[in-house]
Amino acid sequence: SALSTIGFMTWWGKRTDKAGNIKVLKFTSFLVPLVPIGWLVSQNFYWILVVQVFSGFTWAGFQLSSNIFLYDASPQENRTRYIAIYNTLMYLGVSLGSLSGGILAPLLPEINGSYFLTIFLVSGLARLTVVLSFLPHISEVRSVSPVSIKDLLLDGFTLADIKRAPGVFSRRIKRLWKRS
């Protein structure tokens, strides 16, 4: 998932430049709940690999658009404070979510003999609840042209991009590896 996230960052960056951060944020926010729910479909290795690539695709767009939106929406004199508050709340949420899952797991019914699958379902539903509660209340802070979801995802995308993707991904990983 982390490698997939790295691979999709530039792709999402081009889309946020064109369509704005909120368009990408709203689109990927509806994909985020599908990530844990994807684990319910099958335990097959190849399916889980697809779920992990999808996770990277989704989180790359979400993280990039939410961070850039934070920069755009916060006044420069308070930007550091807003970023600190955002990161504190985000990591607090991750911690509380993990802790809650650990506490609730034995109390929930099993799906296919696993508490983890139940927690994934609860996680997906909780994420969807948050998305439906908060997304209607945010709007773009910079001027961008309206872009349809189809154009957001497919504009400038060709068969050559699919053929070139493994090489681009491999070069990025090698560059990151050399830096560390």
FENURMO-V14756 format. One record per pair of residues at least 24 apart in sequence whose ideal C-beta (glycine too) atoms are under 7 Angstrom apart, sorted by the first residue. I is the first residue (numbers start at 1). J is the second residue. D is the distance in whole Angstrom. If there is no record, write none. Layout:
BEGIN
i->I j->J d->D
i->I j->J d->D
END
This chain:
BEGIN
i->1 j->52 d->4
i->1 j->55 d->4
i->1 j->56 d->5
i->2 j->56 d->7
i->3 j->56 d->7
i->3 j->173 d->7
i->4 j->52 d->6
i->4 j->53 d->5
i->4 j->55 d->7
i->4 j->56 d->2
i->4 j->57 d->6
i->5 j->56 d->4
i->5 j->59 d->5
i->5 j->60 d->4
i->6 j->172 d->6
i->6 j->176 d->7
i->7 j->56 d->7
i->7 j->169 d->4
i->7 j->172 d->7
i->8 j->56 d->6
i->8 j->57 d->5
i->8 j->60 d->4
i->9 j->60 d->5
i->9 j->64 d->6
i->12 j->60 d->5
i->12 j->61 d->4
i->12 j->64 d->5
i->13 j->64 d->6
i->15 j->152 d->6
i->16 j->64 d->6
i->16 j->65 d->5
i->16 j->68 d->6
i->18 j->147 d->6
i->19 j->144 d->6
i->19 j->147 d->4
i->19 j->152 d->5
i->20 j->140 d->5
i->20 j->142 d->7
i->20 j->144 d->4
i->21 j->65 d->4
i->21 j->68 d->5
i->21 j->69 d->4
i->21 j->72 d->7
i->21 j->140 d->7
i->22 j->69 d->7
i->22 j->138 d->6
i->22 j->139 d->6
i->22 j->140 d->4
i->23 j->147 d->6
i->23 j->152 d->6
i->24 j->61 d->5
i->24 j->65 d->4
i->25 j->62 d->7
i->25 j->65 d->4
i->25 j->66 d->6
i->25 j->69 d->6
i->26 j->135 d->6
i->27 j->149 d->6
i->27 j->152 d->7
i->28 j->58 d->5
i->28 j->61 d->4
i->28 j->62 d->4
i->28 j->65 d->7
i->29 j->62 d->6
i->29 j->131 d->5
i->29 j->135 d->6
i->30 j->131 d->6
i->31 j->58 d->4
i->32 j->58 d->6
i->32 j->62 d->6
i->32 j->127 d->5
i->33 j->124 d->4
i->33 j->127 d->4
i->33 j->128 d->4
i->33 j->131 d->7
i->34 j->124 d->7
i->36 j->120 d->4
i->36 j->123 d->4
i->36 j->124 d->4
i->37 j->120 d->7
i->37 j->121 d->7
i->37 j->124 d->4
i->39 j->117 d->7
i->39 j->120 d->5
i->40 j->111 d->7
i->40 j->117 d->6
i->40 j->120 d->6
i->40 j->121 d->6
i->72 j->141 d->5
i->72 j->142 d->6
i->73 j->141 d->5
END
